[in-house]
Amino acid sequence: MKHAFLFAVLMSGMAMAQRPPAVPKVTAAPIDDVTVKQGGSVPVRMQFRVAPGFHINSNKPKSELLLPTVVSLDVPTNVSIAKMTYPVGEELTFPFSPDEKLSVYTGDFTVKGLVVTSKATPNGTYRVHGNLRYQACDNRACYPPTNIPVQFDVTVAKPAKSSSGTTKKNPAQSPHAHQ
């Protein structure tokens, strides 16, 4: 009996060790770093891919009972993200609810934002951290909500000096010869 128990424990441990790791249902592409002038703004694009055979709710699902897909970002002081825009979801039906169309993302999708700095933002490079929160489903089941991390750097630079005011340009020369 004692040996049978030990054998069962060992076999269950081996079975768990041999289980393949979970395949990510959504992945994030590396986000390009951005450079913005003090007091300026610049767009940022965050690209994601839903694995084949899966879908995730769009940012605006058709039912309040469904978890929307959302990007949340933690930004440093004097840097903000404005105008977050999500793609329109694809309206699809699934075997588990054939009479109801759901607003979902499949394949590749992009979330866009606008990085904004104040005129008081010191020059330098700042790291923006965040995550994409989503709930993936296949044709049979939905899986627990999860997050995937995202990050990118924002480099803040001084604005270019304007040429008006401090330096005067020579006026154009007359094409006439003066004697």
Backbone bond lengths (Angstrom), bond angles and torsions (degrees), N, CA, C in turn:
res aa  C-N    CA-C-N  psi(-1)  N-CA   C-N-CA  omega(-1)  CA-C   N-CA-C  phi
1 M - - - 1.450 - - 1.525 109.81 -
2 K 1.324 115.10 -44.68 1.456 119.79 -179.45 1.524 110.26 -62.61
3 H 1.346 116.86 -40.97 1.464 121.15 179.39 1.527 111.02 -67.55
4 A 1.315 116.85 -36.83 1.469 120.19 179.16 1.526 110.22 -64.61
5 F 1.336 116.83 -39.59 1.463 120.71 178.48 1.531 110.15 -64.68
6 L 1.327 117.99 -46.88 1.463 121.63 178.65 1.524 110.99 -61.28
7 F 1.315 116.77 -40.95 1.464 120.83 178.77 1.536 110.14 -62.31
8 A 1.334 116.73 -43.12 1.469 120.70 179.90 1.528 110.77 -63.74
9 V 1.329 117.42 -42.16 1.468 121.13 178.77 1.521 110.05 -63.75
10 L 1.329 117.51 -45.87 1.466 120.82 179.24 1.519 111.71 -62.30
11 M 1.316 117.16 -43.12 1.464 120.58 -178.79 1.528 111.04 -66.49
12 S 1.336 118.14 -39.52 1.454 119.07 179.39 1.521 110.27 -67.36
13 G 1.325 117.67 -36.44 1.464 120.87 176.01 1.513 111.36 -64.95
14 M 1.318 117.65 -40.50 1.465 120.82 178.40 1.526 110.42 -67.00
15 A 1.325 116.97 -39.45 1.460 119.85 179.51 1.526 110.25 -64.00
16 M 1.326 116.45 -39.28 1.459 119.34 178.85 1.523 110.52 -68.41
17 A 1.318 117.04 -37.09 1.461 120.41 -179.48 1.520 111.30 -69.27
18 Q 1.340 117.46 -28.16 1.456 121.02 -178.17 1.522 112.76 -88.58
19 R 1.322 118.43 -8.43 1.461 120.94 179.98 1.526 108.76 -66.07
20 P 1.326 117.57 129.24 1.459 118.55 -179.92 1.527 110.61 -65.65
21 P 1.332 116.72 148.06 1.460 119.06 179.35 1.530 110.52 -64.73
22 A 1.320 115.50 152.32 1.464 120.63 179.97 1.528 109.23 -63.89
23 V 1.320 115.07 135.18 1.464 120.83 178.20 1.526 108.01 -79.96
24 P 1.337 117.51 131.28 1.471 117.59 177.99 1.528 110.00 -61.64
25 K 1.309 115.28 135.78 1.463 120.14 179.98 1.525 111.39 -87.32
26 V 1.338 116.04 -24.94 1.464 121.98 176.76 1.524 107.28 -138.17
27 T 1.328 115.79 137.23 1.465 120.45 176.05 1.521 108.70 -125.84
28 A 1.336 114.49 154.83 1.466 121.08 178.87 1.523 108.52 -111.43
29 A 1.323 116.28 134.65 1.466 121.11 173.22 1.523 107.73 -77.04
30 P 1.332 117.90 152.86 1.466 118.84 174.51 1.535 109.57 -57.90
31 I 1.317 115.80 139.12 1.468 121.29 -178.19 1.520 108.10 -93.82
32 D 1.330 116.23 131.06 1.460 120.34 177.87 1.521 110.06 -63.95
33 D 1.335 115.86 137.02 1.456 120.51 173.81 1.521 108.76 -67.59
34 V 1.324 116.84 153.99 1.465 121.13 -178.44 1.520 110.19 -123.32
35 T 1.328 115.10 150.77 1.460 122.07 173.84 1.510 107.88 -119.59
36 V 1.319 115.86 131.42 1.467 121.47 -177.05 1.528 108.60 -137.57
37 K 1.310 115.94 144.25 1.461 121.18 177.90 1.527 109.71 -80.54
38 Q 1.331 116.76 152.45 1.463 120.49 175.73 1.528 108.55 -53.86
39 G 1.332 116.08 132.13 1.453 120.98 -179.80 1.515 113.79 75.49
40 G 1.329 117.44 11.77 1.460 121.01 -177.08 1.519 112.60 -113.04
41 S 1.328 114.28 -172.91 1.463 120.57 178.02 1.522 109.04 -146.12
42 V 1.323 115.61 154.85 1.458 122.25 179.95 1.539 108.07 -153.26
43 P 1.344 117.98 143.75 1.465 119.47 -179.31 1.535 112.41 -74.99
44 V 1.321 115.43 153.35 1.463 122.89 172.56 1.523 107.29 -131.93
45 R 1.335 115.64 139.55 1.473 121.97 -179.27 1.523 109.02 -118.71
46 M 1.325 115.33 130.72 1.464 121.73 178.12 1.521 107.56 -116.86
47 Q 1.329 116.42 116.77 1.463 120.93 -174.46 1.523 110.43 -107.30
48 F 1.332 114.32 136.57 1.459 121.48 -177.41 1.523 109.48 -131.14
49 R 1.332 115.20 157.80 1.470 120.98 177.91 1.518 109.33 -134.13
50 V 1.333 115.02 125.71 1.462 121.90 174.66 1.529 106.77 -89.74
51 A 1.319 116.75 129.05 1.467 121.67 -177.78 1.527 110.67 -62.46
52 P 1.348 116.55 147.86 1.479 120.15 177.42 1.531 110.73 -55.61
53 G 1.328 115.52 140.07 1.464 120.94 179.42 1.521 113.06 90.42
54 F 1.332 117.61 -6.11 1.461 121.62 -179.87 1.524 110.14 -120.47
55 H 1.312 115.06 162.34 1.458 122.31 170.78 1.523 106.85 -143.88
56 I 1.337 116.41 158.72 1.457 121.20 174.08 1.528 107.49 -129.70
57 N 1.319 116.19 152.90 1.467 119.14 177.89 1.522 109.09 -61.67
58 S 1.318 116.25 147.39 1.460 120.22 175.77 1.531 108.95 -71.78
59 N 1.309 116.38 -179.78 1.460 121.29 176.77 1.527 110.83 -69.28
60 K 1.320 117.18 -21.78 1.460 121.84 178.94 1.535 109.24 -126.46
61 P 1.348 117.00 74.83 1.467 118.38 179.38 1.529 110.15 -65.84
62 K 1.309 115.41 159.07 1.473 120.12 -174.88 1.525 113.29 -76.81
63 S 1.308 117.85 -13.02 1.470 121.11 179.79 1.519 109.01 -126.60
64 E 1.331 115.61 141.68 1.462 119.10 177.46 1.528 111.48 -70.58
65 L 1.322 117.55 -10.38 1.464 121.21 177.12 1.532 112.00 -79.95
66 L 1.331 116.91 -14.24 1.464 120.97 -179.05 1.523 110.27 -94.19
67 L 1.310 116.04 142.24 1.459 122.30 -178.31 1.527 110.21 -79.70
68 P 1.343 118.33 119.46 1.471 119.26 178.35 1.527 111.50 -73.60
69 T 1.312 116.11 152.16 1.458 121.94 173.81 1.526 107.45 -81.43
70 V 1.344 116.15 127.84 1.460 120.67 -173.97 1.528 110.20 -139.84
71 V 1.342 115.82 137.50 1.468 121.70 169.80 1.519 107.16 -97.66
72 S 1.319 116.88 126.46 1.468 122.60 175.00 1.520 107.47 -116.35
73 L 1.335 116.24 133.00 1.463 120.86 -177.71 1.526 110.33 -125.80
74 D 1.328 115.88 137.93 1.460 123.02 172.44 1.515 106.72 -101.25
75 V 1.332 116.01 117.71 1.459 120.07 -175.77 1.521 110.38 -114.58
76 P 1.337 116.48 150.57 1.460 119.35 177.71 1.531 111.81 -70.66
77 T 1.323 116.52 166.02 1.462 122.60 177.42 1.525 109.92 -56.53
78 N 1.309 116.34 142.68 1.472 124.79 179.05 1.527 114.00 70.22
79 V 1.315 118.33 7.61 1.470 122.95 172.98 1.523 105.94 -124.50
80 S 1.326 117.09 136.59 1.459 119.36 177.18 1.521 109.89 -139.06
81 I 1.305 115.02 163.27 1.465 121.95 175.66 1.523 106.29 -115.85
82 A 1.316 115.66 122.71 1.461 121.16 -178.19 1.526 109.53 -119.90
83 K 1.304 115.31 163.75 1.467 122.32 172.87 1.536 113.28 52.72
84 M 1.312 116.90 50.92 1.460 118.96 174.68 1.525 107.98 -65.93
85 T 1.323 116.40 126.32 1.461 120.25 178.90 1.519 109.58 -124.86
86 Y 1.317 114.44 135.91 1.456 122.55 -179.46 1.523 108.13 -113.91
87 P 1.326 116.69 150.65 1.468 117.64 177.21 1.531 110.37 -69.43
88 V 1.313 115.26 157.84 1.463 120.95 174.23 1.525 106.99 -69.89
89 G 1.307 116.80 138.12 1.459 120.60 179.47 1.518 111.95 -72.20
90 E 1.299 114.26 156.34 1.464 121.82 175.59 1.532 106.70 -87.66
91 E 1.322 117.81 132.79 1.460 120.44 -178.31 1.522 109.69 -92.69
92 L 1.354 115.13 112.19 1.460 121.61 -176.31 1.521 110.64 -130.82
93 T 1.335 115.50 154.71 1.460 120.90 171.94 1.523 108.28 -107.02
94 F 1.331 115.62 155.87 1.461 121.66 -177.87 1.512 109.38 -133.89
95 P 1.342 117.50 155.90 1.467 120.59 -177.93 1.528 114.10 -55.64
96 F 1.328 117.99 -30.93 1.460 119.85 -178.98 1.531 112.64 -74.62
97 S 1.347 117.68 -13.40 1.466 121.65 178.25 1.532 108.88 -153.67
98 P 1.335 117.40 69.45 1.468 120.80 -171.97 1.528 115.31 -65.82
99 D 1.327 118.43 -18.97 1.463 120.52 -178.11 1.524 113.40 -95.05
100 E 1.326 116.65 -2.01 1.463 120.28 -176.37 1.526 110.55 -123.09
101 K 1.333 116.21 126.51 1.464 119.99 175.75 1.520 109.02 -86.07
102 L 1.320 115.39 135.62 1.460 121.20 178.33 1.521 109.14 -109.61
103 S 1.320 116.76 147.10 1.463 122.44 176.78 1.522 107.60 -92.94
104 V 1.352 116.02 109.82 1.466 120.70 -172.04 1.519 111.46 -134.62
105 Y 1.337 114.75 165.53 1.463 122.45 169.72 1.520 107.78 -109.54
106 T 1.325 115.02 137.18 1.457 122.43 171.68 1.520 106.55 -133.19
107 G 1.317 117.77 157.22 1.465 119.57 178.36 1.521 111.41 64.35
108 D 1.342 116.16 -140.93 1.465 121.85 -176.85 1.526 111.17 -90.88
109 F 1.332 115.27 141.66 1.466 120.33 172.58 1.527 109.00 -148.32
110 T 1.338 115.27 155.97 1.459 121.87 -175.41 1.522 110.24 -126.56
111 V 1.328 115.57 133.48 1.459 122.21 173.05 1.525 105.86 -108.13
112 K 1.334 116.04 132.94 1.462 120.77 -177.43 1.519 110.11 -115.49
113 G 1.324 115.01 149.68 1.459 121.37 176.07 1.514 109.08 -143.66
114 L 1.304 115.99 173.24 1.453 121.86 178.94 1.520 107.33 -123.77
115 V 1.346 116.81 116.49 1.464 121.87 177.84 1.527 107.05 -81.61
116 V 1.327 116.75 125.34 1.453 122.48 -177.33 1.527 108.94 -124.39
117 T 1.345 116.36 134.60 1.464 120.35 175.96 1.519 109.63 -119.56
118 S 1.312 115.28 154.14 1.460 119.63 175.69 1.531 108.38 -88.08
119 K 1.317 116.17 164.79 1.469 120.16 177.25 1.522 110.94 -66.84
120 A 1.337 116.95 -19.44 1.465 121.47 -179.53 1.529 112.87 -89.28
121 T 1.326 118.22 -2.36 1.461 120.18 -179.43 1.522 109.84 -66.79
122 P 1.329 118.00 121.23 1.464 119.39 178.57 1.530 111.44 -64.71
123 N 1.329 116.11 149.13 1.465 120.60 175.13 1.518 108.55 -60.25
124 G 1.307 115.83 149.02 1.454 120.07 177.82 1.509 110.88 146.24
125 T 1.321 114.93 -176.85 1.462 121.37 179.70 1.520 108.72 -113.23
126 Y 1.320 115.30 131.70 1.455 122.48 -176.99 1.527 109.07 -123.06
127 R 1.323 117.05 138.52 1.469 121.90 178.63 1.522 109.34 -94.06
128 V 1.319 116.10 130.17 1.462 122.79 174.35 1.527 106.85 -105.16
129 H 1.328 116.22 124.65 1.465 122.75 178.09 1.517 108.81 -111.49
130 G 1.309 115.93 154.01 1.450 119.18 175.24 1.509 110.99 -176.09
131 N 1.337 115.25 -164.46 1.457 119.67 177.45 1.515 110.75 -155.96
132 L 1.308 113.98 158.15 1.461 122.91 170.84 1.519 106.06 -101.52
133 R 1.324 116.21 120.64 1.469 120.86 177.48 1.518 107.67 -103.29
134 Y 1.326 115.99 129.26 1.467 120.88 -176.85 1.515 110.26 -152.52
135 Q 1.322 115.60 166.65 1.454 122.33 171.32 1.519 107.45 -127.38
136 A 1.318 115.27 117.82 1.462 120.66 -179.09 1.517 110.62 -90.91
137 C 1.324 115.05 147.53 1.468 122.36 177.47 1.524 108.02 -138.67
138 D 1.320 115.54 155.38 1.459 120.19 167.77 1.527 106.31 -116.91
139 N 1.303 118.42 -162.39 1.477 120.12 -176.92 1.521 113.47 -74.62
140 R 1.341 117.31 -10.52 1.459 120.18 -177.02 1.520 114.24 -113.59
141 A 1.345 117.21 -32.04 1.465 118.92 -171.86 1.520 110.95 -152.34
142 C 1.319 114.22 160.21 1.458 120.85 171.52 1.523 107.61 -108.08
143 Y 1.305 116.03 148.01 1.455 122.43 -176.30 1.523 109.60 -106.33
144 P 1.323 117.37 162.34 1.475 118.82 -178.61 1.529 111.46 -57.93
145 P 1.334 116.37 145.59 1.472 119.15 176.65 1.527 110.32 -57.78
146 T 1.305 115.30 148.26 1.464 119.65 -179.31 1.528 110.05 -146.45
147 N 1.315 115.34 169.05 1.463 122.99 178.39 1.516 109.35 -123.82
148 I 1.322 116.12 145.34 1.460 119.81 167.84 1.524 107.05 -123.05
149 P 1.341 116.19 138.19 1.465 119.03 -176.32 1.525 112.35 -74.81
150 V 1.326 114.41 149.16 1.466 122.58 172.33 1.525 107.36 -134.39
151 Q 1.328 116.23 151.47 1.459 120.24 175.30 1.513 109.79 -160.23
152 F 1.322 115.08 153.38 1.456 121.53 174.16 1.515 108.02 -159.53
153 D 1.327 115.49 161.59 1.456 121.15 179.95 1.521 110.32 -102.67
154 V 1.329 114.86 143.29 1.461 123.02 174.91 1.524 106.50 -115.80
155 T 1.329 116.43 119.06 1.457 120.76 175.50 1.519 107.81 -100.76
156 V 1.340 115.53 123.80 1.464 121.70 -179.79 1.524 107.80 -101.05
157 A 1.339 115.81 127.87 1.465 122.17 -178.20 1.519 109.15 -122.69
158 K 1.329 115.73 155.60 1.462 120.30 176.12 1.518 108.79 -66.34
159 P 1.330 116.64 145.73 1.464 118.35 176.72 1.530 110.20 -68.29
160 A 1.315 116.17 150.68 1.466 120.66 178.52 1.518 108.91 -65.67
161 K 1.332 116.61 142.46 1.467 120.00 178.42 1.519 108.69 -74.79
162 S 1.313 115.09 139.64 1.463 118.68 178.64 1.513 109.35 -77.95
163 S 1.305 117.07 152.07 1.464 121.36 -178.58 1.517 112.07 -84.52
164 S 1.326 116.42 -8.53 1.471 118.03 179.90 1.521 109.52 -84.04
165 G 1.309 115.61 142.32 1.447 119.80 174.70 1.512 114.79 101.94
166 T 1.320 118.96 -57.16 1.458 118.94 -172.76 1.520 113.71 -91.48
167 T 1.297 117.42 -36.05 1.460 120.14 -178.02 1.513 108.78 -121.38
168 K 1.319 116.51 127.54 1.462 119.84 178.44 1.519 108.86 -98.75
169 K 1.310 114.61 138.62 1.465 119.75 177.31 1.519 109.25 -87.67
170 N 1.318 115.81 149.35 1.470 119.91 175.72 1.516 109.21 -68.07
171 P 1.341 116.59 136.48 1.450 117.11 177.23 1.522 109.76 -68.29
172 A 1.301 115.86 158.93 1.469 120.15 179.61 1.524 109.87 -61.18
173 Q 1.327 116.11 141.71 1.470 121.01 179.13 1.516 110.08 -76.51
174 S 1.308 115.28 146.85 1.460 120.78 176.92 1.500 109.42 -69.78
175 P 1.314 118.51 138.38 1.458 120.30 178.83 1.519 112.08 -73.00
176 H 1.332 118.64 -7.86 1.464 121.23 -179.02 1.527 110.17 -85.47
177 A 1.277 115.47 139.67 1.469 120.00 176.36 1.505 109.62 -79.42
178 H 1.288 117.22 131.40 1.468 122.30 178.81 1.509 109.64 -102.07
179 Q 1.345 115.95 135.61 1.475 119.27 177.78 1.468 111.35 -119.14
